[in-house]
Amino acid sequence: MEKKHSITHVILTGGVGSRLWPLSRKSQPKQYLDLFDGKSLFEMTVERNRNVADRIMVVGNIDNCHLSRKVMEKSNTPYVDIIESTPRNTAAAIAFAAFASDPDDILIVTPSDHIIDEMKNYDLAIQEAVDKASKGYIVTFGIVPTKPEIGYGYIERKGDDVISFREKPNQVTAKDFIAKGNFLWNSGMFCFKAGVFLEELKSFKPEVYEKSKIAWENNTNGNLDLELSLEIPSISIDYAVMERSKKIKVVPSTFIWSDLGSFESVYDYLVSMGHPVDKNGNMVIGTNNYTAFVGLKNTIFVYTDTANLILHKDSSQDVKNIYNELERENPDLLN
C-alpha cells in the first residue's frame, strides 16, 4: 500500500495590500480586515484547507505575526510560526517552510489574502495538485479566466504543461490571451514536495538556497535573524523556480477566485455579497454616514478615521501611486 504523504498548508502573510490603502495599512494589512461577513481573509484561508492539511504553517513577518497569532489562538488552531525579520520575497519565504518540513511532505502554498468560492471545484483542484505533487511535480494553480483582466499575471499552457508565464498585460494583450483560449490567470498558489522544491531552488538559485538554509538553521523558535536574512537575495518563486524548472505542471481550475488586489475586485465581491450601491453604481466603504454622489457613476468612497479615498472603479490599479507618494511624503498615513 502506498504511503500517505503528510500535507502541510503553508500560508504566506507578508503583503501590505498597497492598492487597498487607506483600508489596508502596515499595522493592519488587508488580510486581517474583518470586511467579509465579520471574518478576515486570513481567517477564511485557515479554514479553507483545514480538512485537507495535517498541519498549518504561517510564514509572516515581525510586523504582522501578532495579528495572525490572534486569529490562530481564537480558533484554537495549532500551527508552526515562521517569522521573517525582513521581507525577502516568496522564494525565501517558501524555502523556510520547506526547510521546516520533511523532504516528502507535500506543501500547499497559498497567499492569505485571496477570496475563493465554489469549494467543490476547489477541493477537486487541490486533490489533483496533491496527486501530481506526490509524483514529483511542482504544481501551480491556473484559474480559467472570466474576463480580460489586466491586474493578474497569466499562464500559457497546453493541457497541464506550462508553456510560459506572462506578466500582467495591457488591455489589448489581455483580450488576445482570452481569445486564444489556452491562457489561465496565475493564482500564486502552489503544491509540491518540500524536497523537490528545495532541489530546484538549489539548482537554479543556489545563493537563495544557501543563504535561506543558513538563516533557517539559525532561527530561534521560528524567528529569523535580521543580518542573516538581509544576505538572502530578494526574488519571487516565479523568477527563481517556476519559470526555469522542467518539473512544472498546472491544474486548470474553475473555482471562483480573486486576489482582492484592487478596489475594483473588492467592489465586485461586496456587490455579490449584497453590499449596497446607489442607482449609478456608487459605493461607500467604511462608514454608515449618509453619503450622496452627484453626477458620478461607479465611484467608490472609502472612509477611515485618518484618511479618505474617492476613486472611479476603473482607476483602482492607480491607488498604488498614492501609496508610493505617501511613502515619500507622509509615511505616517501608511501605518
C-alpha positions as CSV (number, residue, x, y, z in Angstrom):
1,M,0.0,0.0,0.0
2,E,1.3,3.4,-1.0
3,K,2.5,5.6,1.9
4,K,0.2,8.6,2.5
5,H,2.2,11.8,2.3
6,S,1.8,14.3,5.2
7,I,0.2,17.5,3.8
8,T,1.1,21.0,5.2
9,H,-0.8,24.1,4.4
10,V,1.7,27.0,4.1
11,I,0.1,30.4,4.4
12,L,2.1,33.4,3.2
13,T,1.1,36.6,5.1
14,G,3.7,39.1,4.1
15,G,1.8,41.5,1.8
16,V,0.7,45.0,2.8
17,G,-2.1,45.5,0.2
18,S,-0.8,48.9,-1.0
19,R,-3.6,49.0,-3.7
20,L,-6.2,48.9,-0.9
21,W,-5.0,52.0,1.0
22,P,-6.4,53.6,3.2
23,L,-8.3,50.4,4.3
24,S,-5.1,48.4,4.3
25,R,-2.3,49.8,6.4
26,K,1.1,48.4,7.5
27,S,-0.3,47.9,11.0
28,Q,-3.4,46.2,9.6
29,P,-2.8,44.7,6.2
30,K,-5.8,43.7,4.0
31,Q,-5.7,40.0,5.0
32,Y,-6.6,41.0,8.6
33,L,-9.5,43.3,7.9
34,D,-12.8,41.9,9.1
35,L,-14.6,43.0,5.9
36,F,-16.0,39.7,4.9
37,D,-19.1,38.6,6.8
38,G,-17.2,39.5,10.0
39,K,-14.2,37.4,9.1
40,S,-10.8,38.3,7.7
41,L,-9.3,36.9,4.5
42,F,-6.6,35.3,6.7
43,E,-9.2,33.5,8.9
44,M,-11.0,32.3,5.8
45,T,-7.7,31.0,4.3
46,V,-7.0,29.0,7.5
47,E,-10.5,27.4,7.4
48,R,-10.4,26.6,3.7
49,N,-7.7,23.8,3.9
50,R,-8.3,22.7,7.4
51,N,-9.8,19.4,6.3
52,V,-7.0,18.7,3.8
53,A,-3.9,19.5,5.7
54,D,-2.3,17.6,8.6
55,R,-0.7,20.8,9.8
56,I,-0.6,24.5,9.2
57,M,2.4,26.7,8.8
58,V,2.2,30.5,8.8
59,V,5.1,32.5,7.2
60,G,4.7,36.1,8.3
61,N,6.8,39.0,9.3
62,I,7.8,40.7,12.5
63,D,5.2,43.5,11.9
64,N,2.1,41.2,11.5
65,C,2.9,38.0,13.3
66,H,0.8,39.1,16.3
67,L,-2.2,39.6,14.0
68,S,-2.0,36.0,12.7
69,R,-1.3,34.7,16.2
70,K,-4.5,36.3,17.4
71,V,-6.6,34.6,14.8
72,M,-5.0,31.2,15.3
73,E,-5.4,31.4,19.1
74,K,-9.0,32.5,18.7
75,S,-9.8,29.4,16.6
76,N,-7.6,27.2,18.8
77,T,-5.6,26.1,15.8
78,P,-2.1,24.6,16.4
79,Y,0.4,25.8,13.8
80,V,4.1,26.3,13.0
81,D,5.0,30.0,13.2
82,I,7.8,31.3,10.9
83,I,8.6,34.9,11.5
84,E,10.7,36.9,8.9
85,S,12.7,39.8,10.3
86,T,12.6,41.5,6.9
87,P,10.8,40.7,3.6
88,R,12.9,38.7,1.2
89,N,10.1,37.8,-1.3
90,T,8.4,34.5,-1.9
91,A,11.3,32.2,-2.9
92,A,12.9,32.6,0.5
93,A,9.6,32.6,2.4
94,I,8.7,29.2,0.8
95,A,12.2,27.9,1.3
96,F,11.9,28.5,5.1
97,A,8.6,26.4,5.1
98,A,10.3,23.7,3.1
99,F,13.4,23.6,5.4
100,A,10.9,23.2,8.3
101,S,9.4,20.1,6.7
102,D,10.4,16.6,5.8
103,P,11.5,16.2,2.2
104,D,8.5,14.1,1.3
105,D,6.0,16.4,3.0
106,I,3.6,17.9,0.4
107,L,3.2,21.7,0.8
108,I,0.1,23.5,-0.4
109,V,1.3,27.1,-0.5
110,T,-1.3,29.9,-0.6
111,P,-1.4,33.6,0.0
112,S,-3.5,34.7,2.9
113,D,-5.5,37.4,1.1
114,H,-7.5,35.7,-1.6
115,I,-11.2,35.1,-1.9
116,I,-12.2,31.6,-3.0
117,D,-15.6,30.1,-3.6
118,E,-17.3,27.1,-5.2
119,M,-15.5,24.8,-2.7
120,K,-16.4,21.6,-4.5
121,N,-14.3,22.7,-7.5
122,Y,-11.6,24.0,-5.2
123,D,-11.3,20.6,-3.4
124,L,-11.1,18.8,-6.7
125,A,-8.3,21.1,-7.8
126,I,-6.4,20.5,-4.5
127,Q,-6.8,16.7,-4.9
128,E,-5.4,16.8,-8.4
129,A,-2.5,19.1,-7.3
130,V,-1.6,16.8,-4.4
131,D,-1.7,13.8,-6.7
132,K,0.7,15.5,-9.2
133,A,3.0,16.7,-6.3
134,S,3.2,13.2,-4.9
135,K,4.7,12.1,-8.3
136,G,7.5,14.8,-8.0
137,Y,5.9,17.7,-10.0
138,I,5.8,21.3,-8.9
139,V,2.2,22.3,-9.4
140,T,0.7,25.8,-9.9
141,F,-3.0,26.6,-10.0
142,G,-4.2,28.4,-13.1
143,I,-7.7,30.0,-12.9
144,V,-9.9,29.7,-16.0
145,P,-10.4,33.4,-16.8
146,T,-13.8,35.0,-16.8
147,K,-12.7,38.3,-18.5
148,P,-9.6,40.0,-19.9
149,E,-8.1,41.1,-16.5
150,I,-5.0,43.4,-16.5
151,G,-4.4,43.0,-12.8
152,Y,-3.2,39.4,-12.9
153,G,-0.3,37.5,-14.5
154,Y,-1.1,34.7,-16.9
155,I,0.0,31.1,-17.5
156,E,0.1,29.9,-21.1
157,R,-0.5,26.1,-21.2
158,K,-1.0,23.1,-23.3
159,G,-3.1,20.6,-21.3
160,D,-1.4,20.5,-17.9
161,D,2.0,21.5,-19.3
162,V,3.1,25.1,-18.8
163,I,4.4,26.8,-22.0
164,S,5.2,30.2,-20.4
165,F,4.4,32.6,-17.6
166,R,3.4,36.1,-18.6
167,E,3.5,39.4,-16.7
168,K,0.4,41.5,-16.1
169,P,-0.7,42.5,-19.6
170,N,-2.3,45.7,-21.0
171,Q,-5.9,45.5,-22.1
172,V,-5.2,44.6,-25.8
173,T,-2.9,41.8,-24.8
174,A,-5.3,40.5,-22.1
175,K,-8.1,40.3,-24.8
176,D,-5.7,38.5,-27.1
177,F,-4.9,35.9,-24.3
178,I,-8.6,35.3,-23.7
179,A,-9.3,34.9,-27.4
180,K,-6.5,32.3,-27.7
181,G,-8.2,30.2,-25.1
182,N,-5.2,28.5,-23.6
183,F,-4.3,31.2,-21.0
184,L,-5.1,31.0,-17.3
185,W,-4.8,33.6,-14.5
186,N,-1.8,33.0,-12.4
187,S,-3.2,32.4,-8.9
188,G,0.1,32.5,-6.9
189,M,-0.9,29.1,-5.3
190,F,1.5,26.1,-5.5
191,C,1.8,22.5,-4.4
192,F,4.9,20.3,-4.3
193,K,7.1,18.1,-2.1
194,A,9.3,20.2,0.1
195,G,12.4,18.3,-1.1
196,V,11.6,18.7,-4.8
197,F,11.2,22.5,-4.4
198,L,14.4,22.8,-2.5
199,E,16.3,20.7,-5.1
200,E,15.0,23.0,-7.9
201,L,15.8,26.2,-5.9
202,K,19.3,24.9,-5.2
203,S,19.8,24.1,-8.9
204,F,18.5,27.5,-10.3
205,K,19.2,29.9,-7.5
206,P,21.9,28.4,-5.3
207,E,22.6,31.6,-3.4
208,V,19.0,31.9,-2.3
209,Y,19.0,28.3,-1.3
210,E,22.2,28.5,0.7
211,K,21.5,31.8,2.4
212,S,17.9,30.8,3.3
213,K,19.3,27.5,4.7
214,I,21.8,29.3,6.9
215,A,19.1,31.7,8.1
216,W,16.7,28.9,8.9
217,E,19.3,26.8,10.7
218,N,19.9,29.8,13.0
219,N,16.3,30.6,13.7
220,T,15.1,31.0,17.3
221,N,11.7,29.5,17.8
222,G,10.8,30.3,14.2
223,N,12.2,33.8,14.4
224,L,14.8,34.5,11.7
225,D,17.9,36.6,12.3
226,L,17.9,40.0,10.6
227,E,21.5,40.1,9.5
228,L,21.4,36.6,8.0
229,S,18.1,37.4,6.3
230,L,19.4,40.5,4.7
231,E,22.0,38.4,2.9
232,I,19.3,36.4,1.1
233,P,18.6,37.7,-2.5
234,S,15.0,39.0,-2.8
235,I,13.3,37.1,-5.6
236,S,9.9,35.7,-6.3
237,I,9.2,31.9,-6.6
238,D,8.1,32.7,-10.2
239,Y,11.5,34.0,-11.3
240,A,13.5,31.7,-9.1
241,V,11.9,28.3,-9.9
242,M,8.6,28.4,-11.8
243,E,9.9,29.9,-15.0
244,R,13.0,27.7,-15.0
245,S,12.1,24.2,-13.8
246,K,11.2,21.4,-16.1
247,K,9.0,19.8,-13.4
248,I,6.1,22.3,-13.6
249,K,2.5,21.3,-14.1
250,V,-0.6,23.4,-14.0
251,V,-4.0,22.5,-12.6
252,P,-6.6,24.5,-14.7
253,S,-9.2,25.5,-12.0
254,T,-12.8,26.7,-12.2
255,F,-13.4,27.7,-8.6
256,I,-14.3,31.3,-8.1
257,W,-11.1,33.2,-7.2
258,S,-9.9,36.8,-6.7
259,D,-6.8,38.1,-5.1
260,L,-8.7,41.2,-4.0
261,G,-5.7,43.2,-5.2
262,S,-7.7,46.3,-6.0
263,F,-10.8,48.2,-5.0
264,E,-12.4,47.1,-8.3
265,S,-12.2,43.4,-7.1
266,V,-13.3,44.4,-3.6
267,Y,-16.3,46.3,-5.1
268,D,-17.3,43.3,-7.3
269,Y,-17.1,40.9,-4.3
270,L,-19.0,43.2,-2.0
271,V,-21.8,43.7,-4.6
272,S,-22.0,39.9,-4.9
273,M,-22.5,39.7,-1.1
274,G,-25.3,42.3,-1.2
275,H,-23.3,45.4,-0.1
276,P,-25.4,48.5,-1.1
277,V,-24.7,50.6,-4.2
278,D,-26.8,53.5,-5.5
279,K,-28.6,53.6,-8.8
280,N,-25.4,54.8,-10.5
281,G,-23.3,52.0,-9.1
282,N,-21.6,54.2,-6.4
283,M,-20.4,52.5,-3.2
284,V,-19.5,53.6,0.3
285,I,-17.0,51.5,2.3
286,G,-16.1,52.1,5.9
287,T,-19.0,54.3,7.2
288,N,-22.7,54.3,7.7
289,N,-22.9,58.1,7.5
290,Y,-25.3,59.3,4.8
291,T,-23.3,59.8,1.7
292,A,-24.6,61.3,-1.6
293,F,-23.0,61.1,-5.0
294,V,-24.0,63.8,-7.5
295,G,-23.1,63.4,-11.2
296,L,-20.8,60.4,-10.5
297,K,-21.0,56.7,-11.7
298,N,-19.2,53.6,-10.4
299,T,-17.4,55.7,-7.8
300,I,-16.1,54.2,-4.6
301,F,-15.8,56.3,-1.4
302,V,-13.5,54.8,1.2
303,Y,-13.7,56.2,4.7
304,T,-11.3,55.7,7.6
305,D,-10.5,57.8,10.7
306,T,-7.3,59.3,9.3
307,A,-7.8,59.3,5.6
308,N,-10.4,59.1,2.9
309,L,-10.2,57.9,-0.7
310,I,-12.5,58.7,-3.6
311,L,-11.9,56.9,-6.8
312,H,-13.5,55.7,-10.0
313,K,-13.8,51.9,-10.0
314,D,-11.8,51.7,-13.3
315,S,-8.8,53.5,-11.8
316,S,-8.3,51.0,-9.0
317,Q,-4.8,50.0,-10.1
318,D,-3.7,53.6,-9.7
319,V,-4.1,53.6,-5.9
320,K,-0.6,52.2,-5.6
321,N,0.7,55.5,-6.9
322,I,-0.8,57.3,-3.9
323,Y,0.7,54.7,-1.6
324,N,4.2,55.3,-3.2
325,E,3.7,59.1,-2.9
326,L,2.8,58.9,0.8
327,E,5.8,56.6,1.4
328,R,8.0,59.5,0.4
329,E,6.0,62.5,1.7
330,N,3.7,61.3,4.6
331,P,4.6,57.8,5.7
332,D,2.6,58.1,8.9
333,L,-0.6,57.8,6.9
334,L,0.5,54.3,5.8
335,N,0.7,52.9,9.4
